[in-house]
Each structure stands twice: as structure tokens, then as C-alpha cells.
Amino acid sequence: MTPASTPVPDGPLPVAPELANAARDFRLRMAVIDRETETALDTTRDRYGRTVHADAAAVARAQRDKAAVEVYTTHLAPHADALLDAARRVLEELPPARHLAGWRAVLDGLAASAAEVRRALDRPAAPGSAAERAQHAALWPHLAAWADHSFIASNLADQSDGRHHKAPLTDEDQRMWTERAQAAQRRGELELTESWYAADGQPITLAHLIENDASALVALQGDPDAPGWQVIGHYAHEYEAGKVLPVAVPPGVLRADVSRFNRPAPVQEVSLQELIRDVVEGQSAGDVSEALLGAVQRGYTPGPMVRLQELLETSGQFASALKTVQGRQIAARLAALGRQIEFLTREVEEAAEDLGATAAVLPPHRTPVLRVRPRPAVDTTPPTLPPRASTPACHR
């Protein structure tokens, strides 16, 4: 029987924090495996990211799959079911919020993956065989799912103590502290330091409220840049605030289908540094034209300027997804910058085409300079200078 299906040994059951730590340990070890695999795969690619040593790449992935199975079997399999049970118990006690349905779906998916791994490891293939490699490869998506998403189960298990906001302010104190914080914000003396979401979906922000050269730590509920936020507590320091404020729940993701452990294969890409080198080493207008066109190339192998525009667009989507006033304003700025990059891209493309149409080369007087000049060896005696010819003295 494999450790994946071994029952929990006799003795006290692990408490929720221990279960959460087991999942965190698994994720850390998977991150190390992923980093080592990416380093190995880099040696199988050429300068443009294309795989040129397919056999070596297959070996690296097979080693990754085997290592991931061993890590899961040793460190997480004995605790996976108990961790999911603890997470579900906490989930059922949380106040209604729009993210709970997604969390339930994640826990159900993790349970299905754990069951699939258990079934496979209960029927192990012969060690070192092609069947074992195929089995491990089939299990990799399930192990990657646990590495990507078990942080939600860990966080829920960590909330098993049922901690909620303690010692709330009275209505009068809350109104007074909120007015003080709003006045400090208008003066530019409300310094935001940390933000998170509570289990009920409300954003909480810690801030330093500065008055007359004195500072107080306050907790705000709501978007600090939108109307309606209020102070829900004031504290001597962060440690005191952390003991009484609601714990942070896992933040969301920009795109639900993105996996750190199942990245798509890199596409062929020419770096900006290489394009600059092409210009420096070029001798004809056509050489420089091709380099410029490489910077603005679109399609499957986009150039650096197109990639920059994509970065701005994606960052704008992230800023907008924050659902805050500042986020929407920054998203608008990034969208405007993206339009400027699009305009510059078209200008560079036209300039490159015009340069290529000149059919010109650099003039020959731009002569290259030798980097290494010939000189005698260190242990060589310099040649003797020829005798200077005597010239008759001039007389007046």
C-alpha cells in the first residue's frame, strides 16, 4: 500500500494549523521542483526560446513528474483529506459572500485530484518503466492543481479559530475617528500601509493617521478613495491590530485559468538588446530597417514594442479588476499609454519601411578600427633601430 492511501496513524489527529502547514510545505517544495525544471529546460532551448533538444526536455519533465509524485506522497497525501474537511467546516461557517462559491469549487476540484492520485498510486507501475513515466505524467496536472490552489484550503484551515473583529468602536467613537481620518486624508497625512479582504468580502486597510507630529494606527473598512469608508479600530501597533482584526482571506487572480506550474511553452522572441546589436553591426539601411520592423512585428512572435503595449493593457486590466477608485484611475492612465505606444508602433513601422526603401549603405570613410593591434611578444627583444644617416653641417 502506498503512503497516499495509508490511513492516519493512531494518536491525536493533526490540528488545522498543522494541516495548513503541510500544504504550505508541499507548495514550497513544488516551487523548488518547478524552478529546477525551468533551469533544465532552458538548456534545451536556443536563444529565441525554441526547443532544440527534445529528448533532453522530455527527460527534464519526466524527472519533474517523478519528484512531484514523491513530494506529494511523502508530505501531503496523509493530510489531504483532513485538510479539505477542515476547510469545508470553516467555509460553512463564513458569512455569505460572492467568493464562497468559487472556493467550494476549488475544494471540490482538489478533492477530485486527490482521489485521482490515490487511485493511481494504489496501482503503481513498475519502477523505471515507460508505464511509470506515463503514470507520473498523467498525475502532474493534479499535483500542479494542488500546488496552484491549495492555498485556499490552507487559509480556510487557518481560520478555524473563528477569529472575528473584537472590541468594535462605539458609534460615537467610530464617527469621531472617521472624521479625524478623513480630515487627515484631505491634508495628505493619512498614510496607507497594508490592505486585505476579510471573509465577508469587505476590504480592510491599515493606515497611519498623522496629527500634530503624532501618529496613530487605524483600520479602515471600505475603499479609502471612495465615499462611505469608516474607521473600525485604532491600535498602538501592527501586532495589536493583527490580534483583533479579521484575518486576511486569499486574494483573487486576474485570470482564473492561469497556472504557475503549467505555463505555456515560450514563443520565439527577439530581445531588444539583440535588435540594438543588429543595428550597431549593420552596414546597410536594409539591416536597420529589419531591426526596426522586428521591434514592431505582430502576430505569433511579437516584437518588444508590441509586447510593451500588451504589458500595459494587461496591467490596466489588473488595475481595473481591483475595483477601487485608484484602480480605475490608473487603468485609464495605462489605457492612454497603451494608445500612445500603438501610435509610436505605427510610426516606427512607417519609418522602418521608409529606411528600407532608401537602398543606402554606410559610406566607406566610416572605417572600422582594429580592437587588437599587433605588438611584440612580452619576451621578445625590440628590433634595433637602423643607424641614422649623417648629414653635412650647415655653415653660414
C-alpha positions as CSV (number, residue, x, y, z in Angstrom):
1,M,0.0,0.0,0.0
2,T,1.4,3.4,-0.9
3,P,1.6,6.3,1.5
4,A,-1.2,8.0,-0.5
5,S,-3.7,5.6,0.8
6,T,-2.2,4.9,4.2
7,P,-4.7,5.7,7.0
8,V,-3.8,8.3,9.6
9,P,-1.8,6.6,12.3
10,D,-3.1,6.1,15.8
11,G,-2.9,9.1,18.1
12,P,-4.3,12.6,18.2
13,L,-5.5,13.9,14.8
14,P,-3.4,16.8,13.4
15,V,-4.9,20.2,14.2
16,A,-5.9,22.6,11.4
17,P,-2.7,24.7,11.6
18,E,-0.6,21.6,11.1
19,L,-2.7,20.6,8.1
20,A,-2.3,24.0,6.6
21,N,1.5,23.9,7.2
22,A,1.6,20.5,5.4
23,A,0.1,22.1,2.3
24,R,2.4,25.1,2.6
25,D,5.4,22.7,2.8
26,F,4.2,20.9,-0.3
27,R,3.8,24.2,-2.3
28,L,7.3,25.3,-1.3
29,R,8.8,22.0,-2.4
30,M,6.8,22.1,-5.7
31,A,8.1,25.6,-6.3
32,V,11.7,24.3,-5.9
33,I,11.0,21.5,-8.4
34,D,9.4,23.9,-10.8
35,R,12.4,26.3,-10.6
36,E,14.9,23.4,-11.1
37,T,12.9,22.1,-14.1
38,E,12.8,25.5,-15.8
39,T,16.5,25.8,-15.4
40,A,17.0,22.4,-17.0
41,L,14.6,23.2,-19.8
42,D,16.4,26.5,-20.5
43,T,19.4,24.4,-21.6
44,T,17.3,22.7,-24.2
45,R,16.3,25.9,-26.0
46,D,18.0,28.2,-28.4
47,R,18.5,31.9,-28.0
48,Y,14.9,32.5,-29.2
49,G,13.2,30.1,-26.8
50,R,12.7,27.3,-29.3
51,T,13.2,23.7,-28.0
52,V,16.1,22.2,-30.0
53,H,16.9,19.2,-27.7
54,A,13.5,17.5,-27.4
55,D,14.9,14.3,-25.8
56,A,16.6,16.3,-23.0
57,A,13.4,18.3,-22.5
58,A,11.4,15.1,-22.1
59,V,13.9,13.8,-19.6
60,A,13.6,17.0,-17.5
61,R,9.8,16.8,-17.5
62,A,9.9,13.1,-16.5
63,Q,12.2,13.9,-13.6
64,R,9.8,16.8,-12.6
65,D,6.8,14.5,-12.7
66,K,8.5,11.8,-10.6
67,A,9.8,14.3,-8.0
68,A,6.3,15.9,-7.7
69,V,4.7,12.5,-7.0
70,E,7.3,11.7,-4.3
71,V,6.8,15.1,-2.6
72,Y,3.0,14.7,-2.7
73,T,3.1,11.2,-1.4
74,T,5.5,12.0,1.4
75,H,4.4,15.4,2.6
76,L,0.7,15.9,1.6
77,A,-1.1,12.7,0.8
78,P,-1.5,11.7,4.5
79,H,-3.1,15.0,5.3
80,A,-5.0,16.0,2.1
81,D,-8.5,14.7,3.1
82,A,-8.3,16.0,6.6
83,L,-7.2,19.4,5.3
84,L,-10.2,19.5,2.9
85,D,-12.6,18.5,5.7
86,A,-11.2,21.3,8.0
87,A,-11.5,23.8,5.2
88,R,-15.1,22.8,4.4
89,R,-16.1,23.1,8.0
90,V,-14.8,26.7,8.2
91,L,-16.3,27.5,4.8
92,E,-19.8,26.6,6.0
93,E,-19.5,29.0,9.0
94,L,-18.4,32.0,7.0
95,P,-20.9,34.8,6.3
96,P,-22.4,34.9,2.8
97,A,-20.0,36.5,0.2
98,R,-19.7,36.3,-3.6
99,H,-16.3,34.4,-3.4
100,L,-17.6,31.4,-1.4
101,A,-19.0,29.6,-4.5
102,G,-15.6,29.8,-6.2
103,W,-13.9,28.5,-3.1
104,R,-16.3,25.5,-2.9
105,A,-15.5,24.7,-6.5
106,V,-11.8,24.8,-5.7
107,L,-12.1,22.5,-2.8
108,D,-14.2,20.0,-4.9
109,G,-11.6,20.1,-7.6
110,L,-8.8,19.4,-5.1
111,A,-10.8,16.5,-3.7
112,A,-11.2,15.1,-7.1
113,S,-7.5,15.4,-7.9
114,A,-6.5,13.8,-4.5
115,A,-8.8,10.9,-5.3
116,E,-7.3,10.5,-8.8
117,V,-3.8,10.5,-7.4
118,R,-4.8,7.9,-4.7
119,R,-6.3,5.6,-7.3
120,A,-3.2,5.8,-9.5
121,L,-0.7,5.2,-6.6
122,D,-2.7,2.3,-5.4
123,R,-1.8,0.6,-8.7
124,P,1.8,1.7,-9.2
125,A,3.6,0.8,-12.4
126,A,7.0,-1.0,-12.4
127,P,9.7,1.4,-11.2
128,G,11.7,3.0,-14.0
129,S,9.4,1.7,-16.7
130,A,7.7,3.7,-19.5
131,A,4.4,2.9,-17.8
132,E,5.6,4.6,-14.6
133,R,6.7,7.7,-16.6
134,A,3.3,7.8,-18.3
135,Q,1.5,7.4,-15.0
136,H,3.5,10.2,-13.4
137,A,2.9,12.5,-16.4
138,A,-0.8,11.8,-16.1
139,L,-0.7,12.8,-12.4
140,W,1.2,16.0,-13.0
141,P,-1.9,18.2,-13.7
142,H,-3.5,17.0,-10.5
143,L,-0.3,17.7,-8.4
144,A,0.0,21.1,-10.1
145,A,-3.6,21.9,-9.2
146,W,-2.8,21.3,-5.5
147,A,0.4,23.4,-5.8
148,D,-1.6,26.2,-7.5
149,H,-4.8,26.2,-5.4
150,S,-4.3,24.5,-2.1
151,F,-3.5,27.9,-0.5
152,I,-7.3,28.4,-0.3
153,A,-7.7,25.3,1.7
154,S,-4.7,26.3,3.9
155,N,-6.2,29.7,4.5
156,L,-9.6,28.4,5.5
157,A,-8.0,25.9,7.9
158,D,-6.0,28.7,9.5
159,Q,-9.3,30.4,10.2
160,S,-10.6,27.5,12.3
161,D,-10.1,29.6,15.4
162,G,-13.2,31.6,14.4
163,R,-11.5,34.9,15.0
164,H,-13.6,37.9,14.1
165,H,-13.3,41.6,14.8
166,K,-13.2,42.2,18.5
167,A,-13.8,45.3,20.6
168,P,-15.6,47.4,18.0
169,L,-15.8,51.1,18.5
170,T,-19.0,52.7,19.8
171,D,-21.0,54.7,17.2
172,E,-19.7,57.9,18.7
173,D,-16.1,56.8,18.7
174,Q,-16.4,55.5,15.2
175,R,-17.8,58.7,13.9
176,M,-15.1,60.8,15.7
177,W,-12.2,58.6,14.4
178,T,-13.6,58.5,10.9
179,E,-13.9,62.3,10.8
180,R,-10.3,62.6,12.1
181,A,-9.1,60.2,9.4
182,Q,-11.0,62.0,6.7
183,A,-9.5,65.3,7.7
184,A,-6.0,63.8,7.7
185,Q,-6.7,62.4,4.2
186,R,-7.6,65.8,3.0
187,R,-4.3,67.1,4.4
188,G,-2.4,64.3,2.8
189,E,-1.5,62.9,6.2
190,L,-3.3,59.5,6.1
191,E,-0.6,57.0,5.0
192,L,-2.0,53.7,3.8
193,T,0.3,50.8,4.7
194,E,-1.5,47.5,4.1
195,S,-4.8,46.2,2.7
196,W,-6.6,42.9,2.6
197,Y,-10.1,41.4,2.3
198,A,-12.0,39.9,5.2
199,A,-14.1,36.7,5.0
200,D,-17.2,38.7,4.4
201,G,-15.7,40.4,1.3
202,Q,-15.1,43.8,2.9
203,P,-11.7,45.4,2.2
204,I,-9.7,46.4,5.3
205,T,-6.8,48.9,5.2
206,L,-4.3,49.8,7.9
207,A,-3.2,53.4,7.9
208,H,-1.1,55.8,9.9
209,L,-3.1,58.9,10.9
210,I,-0.8,61.8,11.5
211,E,-1.8,64.7,13.7
212,N,0.4,67.4,15.2
213,D,3.6,65.3,14.6
214,A,1.9,62.3,16.3
215,S,0.8,59.1,14.6
216,A,-2.0,56.7,15.3
217,L,-2.6,53.3,13.6
218,V,-6.2,53.0,12.4
219,A,-8.1,50.3,10.5
220,L,-10.4,51.4,7.7
221,Q,-13.3,49.5,6.2
222,G,-14.2,50.2,2.6
223,D,-12.3,51.8,-0.3
224,P,-10.3,54.7,1.2
225,D,-10.7,56.7,-2.1
226,A,-14.4,56.3,-2.3
227,P,-17.2,57.8,-0.2
228,G,-18.5,55.7,2.7
229,W,-15.4,54.3,4.3
230,Q,-15.1,54.3,8.0
231,V,-12.6,53.7,10.8
232,I,-13.3,50.4,12.6
233,G,-10.5,50.5,15.2
234,H,-7.3,52.2,16.4
235,Y,-4.3,50.5,17.8
236,A,-0.9,51.1,19.3
237,H,1.0,49.0,16.7
238,E,0.5,46.4,14.0
239,Y,0.8,43.4,16.3
240,E,-2.1,44.6,18.4
241,A,-4.2,45.2,15.3
242,G,-3.4,41.8,13.9
243,K,-4.7,40.1,17.1
244,V,-8.2,41.6,16.8
245,L,-8.9,42.4,13.2
246,P,-10.4,39.8,10.8
247,V,-7.8,37.6,9.2
248,A,-7.0,38.1,5.6
249,V,-8.5,35.8,3.0
250,P,-6.6,34.8,-0.1
251,P,-6.6,37.5,-2.8
252,G,-8.0,36.8,-6.2
253,V,-6.3,36.2,-9.5
254,L,-6.5,38.2,-12.7
255,R,-7.3,35.2,-14.9
256,A,-8.8,32.1,-13.5
257,D,-7.2,29.7,-16.0
258,V,-3.5,30.7,-15.3
259,S,-1.3,28.2,-13.6
260,R,2.2,28.8,-12.4
261,F,3.1,25.2,-12.8
262,N,1.6,24.7,-16.3
263,R,2.9,27.6,-18.2
264,P,2.5,27.6,-22.0
265,A,5.7,26.9,-24.0
266,P,7.6,30.2,-24.6
267,V,7.2,31.6,-28.1
268,Q,10.1,32.6,-30.3
269,E,11.1,36.1,-29.3
270,V,14.0,38.5,-30.2
271,S,15.1,40.7,-27.4
272,L,15.5,44.5,-27.7
273,Q,19.2,44.1,-26.9
274,E,19.7,41.8,-29.9
275,L,17.9,44.3,-32.2
276,I,20.2,47.1,-31.0
277,R,23.2,44.9,-31.7
278,D,21.8,44.2,-35.2
279,V,21.7,48.0,-35.8
280,V,25.2,48.5,-34.5
281,E,26.6,45.7,-36.6
282,G,24.5,46.6,-39.7
283,Q,26.0,48.3,-42.8
284,S,23.0,48.9,-45.0
285,A,19.7,50.7,-44.5
286,G,18.0,47.4,-45.0
287,D,19.8,45.9,-41.9
288,V,18.5,48.7,-39.7
289,S,15.0,48.5,-41.3
290,E,14.7,44.8,-40.5
291,A,15.7,45.5,-36.9
292,L,13.1,48.2,-36.5
293,L,10.5,46.1,-38.1
294,G,11.5,43.3,-35.7
295,A,10.6,45.7,-32.8
296,V,7.1,46.3,-34.1
297,Q,6.4,42.9,-35.5
298,R,2.9,41.5,-34.6
299,G,1.5,38.0,-34.7
300,Y,2.9,34.8,-33.2
301,T,6.3,36.3,-32.5
302,P,5.6,39.9,-31.5
303,G,8.4,42.5,-31.1
304,P,9.3,44.3,-27.9
305,M,7.1,47.4,-28.7
306,V,4.1,45.2,-29.2
307,R,5.0,43.3,-26.0
308,L,5.2,46.6,-24.1
309,Q,1.7,47.5,-25.3
310,E,0.4,44.1,-24.2
311,L,2.1,44.6,-20.8
312,L,0.3,48.0,-20.4
313,E,-3.1,46.5,-21.5
314,T,-2.7,43.6,-19.1
315,S,-1.6,45.9,-16.2
316,G,-4.6,48.1,-17.0
317,Q,-6.9,45.0,-16.7
318,F,-5.3,44.2,-13.3
319,A,-5.8,47.8,-12.1
320,S,-9.4,47.8,-13.2
321,A,-10.0,44.4,-11.5
322,L,-9.0,45.9,-8.2
323,K,-12.5,47.6,-8.1
324,T,-11.2,50.7,-6.4
325,V,-11.3,54.3,-7.3
326,Q,-7.5,54.5,-7.6
327,G,-7.5,51.3,-9.6
328,R,-10.0,52.7,-12.2
329,Q,-8.0,55.9,-12.5
330,I,-4.7,54.0,-13.0
331,A,-6.4,51.7,-15.5
332,A,-7.5,54.8,-17.5
333,R,-3.9,56.1,-17.5
334,L,-2.5,52.8,-18.6
335,A,-5.1,52.6,-21.4
336,A,-4.0,56.1,-22.6
337,L,-0.3,55.0,-22.5
338,G,-1.2,51.9,-24.5
339,R,-2.8,54.1,-27.2
340,Q,0.4,56.2,-27.3
341,I,2.5,53.0,-27.7
342,E,0.2,51.9,-30.5
343,F,0.7,55.3,-32.3
344,L,4.5,55.0,-31.8
345,T,4.5,51.5,-33.1
346,R,2.8,52.6,-36.3
347,E,5.3,55.5,-36.6
348,V,8.3,53.2,-36.2
349,E,6.9,50.8,-38.7
350,E,6.5,53.5,-41.3
351,A,10.0,54.9,-40.6
352,A,11.4,51.4,-40.9
353,E,9.7,50.9,-44.3
354,D,11.0,54.3,-45.5
355,L,14.5,53.5,-44.3
356,G,14.4,50.2,-46.1
357,A,13.3,51.9,-49.3
358,T,16.4,54.1,-49.4
359,A,18.6,51.3,-50.6
360,A,21.6,53.0,-49.0
361,V,24.8,51.8,-47.3
362,L,27.2,53.5,-44.9
363,P,30.0,55.5,-46.6
364,P,33.4,53.8,-46.7
365,H,35.1,56.5,-44.7
366,R,33.5,55.0,-41.6
367,T,36.4,52.6,-41.4
368,P,36.4,50.0,-38.6
369,V,39.1,50.2,-36.0
370,L,41.1,47.1,-35.1
371,R,40.4,46.1,-31.5
372,V,43.7,44.4,-31.1
373,R,46.8,46.0,-32.6
374,P,49.8,43.7,-33.4
375,R,52.6,44.1,-30.9
376,P,55.8,42.1,-30.0
377,A,55.6,39.3,-27.5
378,V,56.5,40.0,-23.9
379,D,59.8,38.1,-24.1
380,T,60.9,39.4,-27.4
381,T,63.7,42.0,-27.7
382,P,62.6,45.0,-29.7
383,P,64.3,45.3,-33.1
384,T,67.4,47.5,-33.3
385,L,66.8,50.9,-34.9
386,P,68.7,51.5,-38.1
387,P,71.7,53.9,-37.9
388,R,70.7,57.5,-38.7
389,A,72.4,58.8,-41.9
390,S,75.0,61.6,-41.3
391,T,74.2,65.0,-42.8
392,P,76.7,67.7,-43.5
393,A,76.8,70.6,-41.1
394,C,75.4,73.9,-42.4
395,H,77.8,76.8,-42.4
396,R,77.0,80.5,-42.8
